[in-house]
Amino acid sequence: MPRRQRCRWIGSYPDYWEFAPEELAAGAPVVMTLDEFETIRLLDREGLTQEQCAERMGVSRPTVTAIYDSARKKVAEALVDGKRLQLRGGSYQLHGQSAPNISQKGTNHMRIAVTYENGEIFQHFGHTKQFKLYDVADGKIVTEQIVDTNGSGHGALAGFLKAAQADALICGGIGMGARNALAEAGITLYGGVNGSADAAAQALAQGSLQFDPDAKCDHHGHHHGEDHDCDHHGHHHGEGHDCGHHGGCGHHDD
């Protein structure tokens, strides 16, 4: 039986998840994993050596070389053949993402995060300075906490929510990059919501929140009249999921 890959550390989720030429060739997109993307970022963008990259990612230098070679071949295929390049999945673990001073989520609790400003739902996910966290049990909110974000940009904020053990996010407008980051983090999105943060969290806890699944960054807080009743049952992702959900991470090999 082949050994499972060890989780490779990545610094954060990307802000941009898909790239395409003006004239797109037919066929399936090229999919680059997040650990492959991390080698491109560290070696080619930050200028680290392969030894430094290996230390940052928690793997051996030969493993970095192999991941990097795979990533470069995918970049070449996308550029030369005119294919769409997508970032998805991989065997990785977020490293350096933290959510200080946030209480641990209770067993079998659902944690709802809401973009927050002065009691209202803040309407631009990528610029939110605070989240309000609600822990839910048996359809009732049992604890609440307001927390300051420790980063800016869609990828960093999605990483913060994952570190905070959030299961769901309520927000106003949100871009596709943020949607991809939240999906990668396993966080269920309820966008296009405005008004009271407390009221929205309570509605989600009871399974009656109205939201807009097509909310965009230019939403500006206006609800489009979509009448989507949510059902959060089955969206609880559990606790202790450190590794990306697309690549069975083990601790037996690099």
Secondary structure as a PSIPRED ss2 file (coil, helix, strand):
# PSIPRED VFORMAT (PSIPRED V4.0)

   1 M C   1.000  0.000  0.000
   2 P C   1.000  0.000  0.000
   3 R C   1.000  0.000  0.000
   4 R C   1.000  0.000  0.000
   5 Q C   1.000  0.000  0.000
   6 R E   0.000  0.000  1.000
   7 C C   1.000  0.000  0.000
   8 R E   0.000  0.000  1.000
   9 W E   0.000  0.000  1.000
  10 I E   0.000  0.000  1.000
  11 G C   1.000  0.000  0.000
  12 S C   1.000  0.000  0.000
  13 Y C   1.000  0.000  0.000
  14 P C   1.000  0.000  0.000
  15 D C   1.000  0.000  0.000
  16 Y C   1.000  0.000  0.000
  17 W C   1.000  0.000  0.000
  18 E E   0.000  0.000  1.000
  19 F E   0.000  0.000  1.000
  20 A C   1.000  0.000  0.000
  21 P C   1.000  0.000  0.000
  22 E C   1.000  0.000  0.000
  23 E C   1.000  0.000  0.000
  24 L C   1.000  0.000  0.000
  25 A C   1.000  0.000  0.000
  26 A C   1.000  0.000  0.000
  27 G C   1.000  0.000  0.000
  28 A C   1.000  0.000  0.000
  29 P C   1.000  0.000  0.000
  30 V E   0.000  0.000  1.000
  31 V E   0.000  0.000  1.000
  32 M E   0.000  0.000  1.000
  33 T C   1.000  0.000  0.000
  34 L H   0.000  1.000  0.000
  35 D H   0.000  1.000  0.000
  36 E H   0.000  1.000  0.000
  37 F H   0.000  1.000  0.000
  38 E H   0.000  1.000  0.000
  39 T H   0.000  1.000  0.000
  40 I H   0.000  1.000  0.000
  41 R H   0.000  1.000  0.000
  42 L H   0.000  1.000  0.000
  43 L H   0.000  1.000  0.000
  44 D H   0.000  1.000  0.000
  45 R H   0.000  1.000  0.000
  46 E C   1.000  0.000  0.000
  47 G C   1.000  0.000  0.000
  48 L C   1.000  0.000  0.000
  49 T C   1.000  0.000  0.000
  50 Q H   0.000  1.000  0.000
  51 E H   0.000  1.000  0.000
  52 Q H   0.000  1.000  0.000
  53 C H   0.000  1.000  0.000
  54 A H   0.000  1.000  0.000
  55 E H   0.000  1.000  0.000
  56 R H   0.000  1.000  0.000
  57 M H   0.000  1.000  0.000
  58 G C   1.000  0.000  0.000
  59 V C   1.000  0.000  0.000
  60 S C   1.000  0.000  0.000
  61 R H   0.000  1.000  0.000
  62 P H   0.000  1.000  0.000
  63 T H   0.000  1.000  0.000
  64 V H   0.000  1.000  0.000
  65 T H   0.000  1.000  0.000
  66 A H   0.000  1.000  0.000
  67 I H   0.000  1.000  0.000
  68 Y H   0.000  1.000  0.000
  69 D H   0.000  1.000  0.000
  70 S H   0.000  1.000  0.000
  71 A H   0.000  1.000  0.000
  72 R H   0.000  1.000  0.000
  73 K H   0.000  1.000  0.000
  74 K H   0.000  1.000  0.000
  75 V H   0.000  1.000  0.000
  76 A H   0.000  1.000  0.000
  77 E H   0.000  1.000  0.000
  78 A H   0.000  1.000  0.000
  79 L H   0.000  1.000  0.000
  80 V H   0.000  1.000  0.000
  81 D H   0.000  1.000  0.000
  82 G C   1.000  0.000  0.000
  83 K C   1.000  0.000  0.000
  84 R C   1.000  0.000  0.000
  85 L E   0.000  0.000  1.000
  86 Q E   0.000  0.000  1.000
  87 L E   0.000  0.000  1.000
  88 R C   1.000  0.000  0.000
  89 G C   1.000  0.000  0.000
  90 G C   1.000  0.000  0.000
  91 S C   1.000  0.000  0.000
  92 Y E   0.000  0.000  1.000
  93 Q E   0.000  0.000  1.000
  94 L E   0.000  0.000  1.000
  95 H C   1.000  0.000  0.000
  96 G C   1.000  0.000  0.000
  97 Q C   1.000  0.000  0.000
  98 S C   1.000  0.000  0.000
  99 A C   1.000  0.000  0.000
 100 P C   1.000  0.000  0.000
 101 N C   1.000  0.000  0.000
 102 I C   1.000  0.000  0.000
 103 S C   1.000  0.000  0.000
 104 Q C   1.000  0.000  0.000
 105 K C   1.000  0.000  0.000
 106 G C   1.000  0.000  0.000
 107 T C   1.000  0.000  0.000
 108 N C   1.000  0.000  0.000
 109 H C   1.000  0.000  0.000
 110 M E   0.000  0.000  1.000
 111 R E   0.000  0.000  1.000
 112 I E   0.000  0.000  1.000
 113 A E   0.000  0.000  1.000
 114 V E   0.000  0.000  1.000
 115 T E   0.000  0.000  1.000
 116 Y E   0.000  0.000  1.000
 117 E E   0.000  0.000  1.000
 118 N C   1.000  0.000  0.000
 119 G C   1.000  0.000  0.000
 120 E E   0.000  0.000  1.000
 121 I E   0.000  0.000  1.000
 122 F C   1.000  0.000  0.000
 123 Q C   1.000  0.000  0.000
 124 H E   0.000  0.000  1.000
 125 F H   0.000  1.000  0.000
 126 G H   0.000  1.000  0.000
 127 H H   0.000  1.000  0.000
 128 T C   1.000  0.000  0.000
 129 K C   1.000  0.000  0.000
 130 Q E   0.000  0.000  1.000
 131 F E   0.000  0.000  1.000
 132 K E   0.000  0.000  1.000
 133 L E   0.000  0.000  1.000
 134 Y E   0.000  0.000  1.000
 135 D E   0.000  0.000  1.000
 136 V E   0.000  0.000  1.000
 137 A E   0.000  0.000  1.000
 138 D C   1.000  0.000  0.000
 139 G C   1.000  0.000  0.000
 140 K E   0.000  0.000  1.000
 141 I E   0.000  0.000  1.000
 142 V E   0.000  0.000  1.000
 143 T E   0.000  0.000  1.000
 144 E E   0.000  0.000  1.000
 145 Q E   0.000  0.000  1.000
 146 I E   0.000  0.000  1.000
 147 V E   0.000  0.000  1.000
 148 D E   0.000  0.000  1.000
 149 T C   1.000  0.000  0.000
 150 N C   1.000  0.000  0.000
 151 G C   1.000  0.000  0.000
 152 S C   1.000  0.000  0.000
 153 G C   1.000  0.000  0.000
 154 H H   0.000  1.000  0.000
 155 G H   0.000  1.000  0.000
 156 A H   0.000  1.000  0.000
 157 L H   0.000  1.000  0.000
 158 A H   0.000  1.000  0.000
 159 G H   0.000  1.000  0.000
 160 F H   0.000  1.000  0.000
 161 L H   0.000  1.000  0.000
 162 K H   0.000  1.000  0.000
 163 A H   0.000  1.000  0.000
 164 A C   1.000  0.000  0.000
 165 Q C   1.000  0.000  0.000
 166 A C   1.000  0.000  0.000
 167 D C   1.000  0.000  0.000
 168 A E   0.000  0.000  1.000
 169 L E   0.000  0.000  1.000
 170 I E   0.000  0.000  1.000
 171 C C   1.000  0.000  0.000
 172 G C   1.000  0.000  0.000
 173 G E   0.000  0.000  1.000
 174 I C   1.000  0.000  0.000
 175 G C   1.000  0.000  0.000
 176 M H   0.000  1.000  0.000
 177 G H   0.000  1.000  0.000
 178 A H   0.000  1.000  0.000
 179 R H   0.000  1.000  0.000
 180 N H   0.000  1.000  0.000
 181 A H   0.000  1.000  0.000
 182 L H   0.000  1.000  0.000
 183 A H   0.000  1.000  0.000
 184 E H   0.000  1.000  0.000
 185 A H   0.000  1.000  0.000
 186 G C   1.000  0.000  0.000
 187 I C   1.000  0.000  0.000
 188 T E   0.000  0.000  1.000
 189 L E   0.000  0.000  1.000
 190 Y E   0.000  0.000  1.000
 191 G C   1.000  0.000  0.000
 192 G C   1.000  0.000  0.000
 193 V C   1.000  0.000  0.000
 194 N C   1.000  0.000  0.000
 195 G C   1.000  0.000  0.000
 196 S E   0.000  0.000  1.000
 197 A H   0.000  1.000  0.000
 198 D H   0.000  1.000  0.000
 199 A H   0.000  1.000  0.000
 200 A H   0.000  1.000  0.000
 201 A H   0.000  1.000  0.000
 202 Q H   0.000  1.000  0.000
 203 A H   0.000  1.000  0.000
 204 L H   0.000  1.000  0.000
 205 A H   0.000  1.000  0.000
 206 Q C   1.000  0.000  0.000
 207 G C   1.000  0.000  0.000
 208 S C   1.000  0.000  0.000
 209 L C   1.000  0.000  0.000
 210 Q E   0.000  0.000  1.000
 211 F E   0.000  0.000  1.000
 212 D C   1.000  0.000  0.000
 213 P C   1.000  0.000  0.000
 214 D C   1.000  0.000  0.000
 215 A C   1.000  0.000  0.000
 216 K C   1.000  0.000  0.000
 217 C H   0.000  1.000  0.000
 218 D H   0.000  1.000  0.000
 219 H H   0.000  1.000  0.000
 220 H C   1.000  0.000  0.000
 221 G C   1.000  0.000  0.000
 222 H C   1.000  0.000  0.000
 223 H C   1.000  0.000  0.000
 224 H C   1.000  0.000  0.000
 225 G C   1.000  0.000  0.000
 226 E C   1.000  0.000  0.000
 227 D C   1.000  0.000  0.000
 228 H E   0.000  0.000  1.000
 229 D E   0.000  0.000  1.000
 230 C C   1.000  0.000  0.000
 231 D C   1.000  0.000  0.000
 232 H C   1.000  0.000  0.000
 233 H C   1.000  0.000  0.000
 234 G C   1.000  0.000  0.000
 235 H C   1.000  0.000  0.000
 236 H C   1.000  0.000  0.000
 237 H C   1.000  0.000  0.000
 238 G C   1.000  0.000  0.000
 239 E C   1.000  0.000  0.000
 240 G C   1.000  0.000  0.000
 241 H C   1.000  0.000  0.000
 242 D C   1.000  0.000  0.000
 243 C E   0.000  0.000  1.000
 244 G C   1.000  0.000  0.000
 245 H C   1.000  0.000  0.000
 246 H C   1.000  0.000  0.000
 247 G C   1.000  0.000  0.000
 248 G C   1.000  0.000  0.000
 249 C C   1.000  0.000  0.000
 250 G E   0.000  0.000  1.000
 251 H C   1.000  0.000  0.000
 252 H C   1.000  0.000  0.000
 253 D C   1.000  0.000  0.000
 254 D C   1.000  0.000  0.000
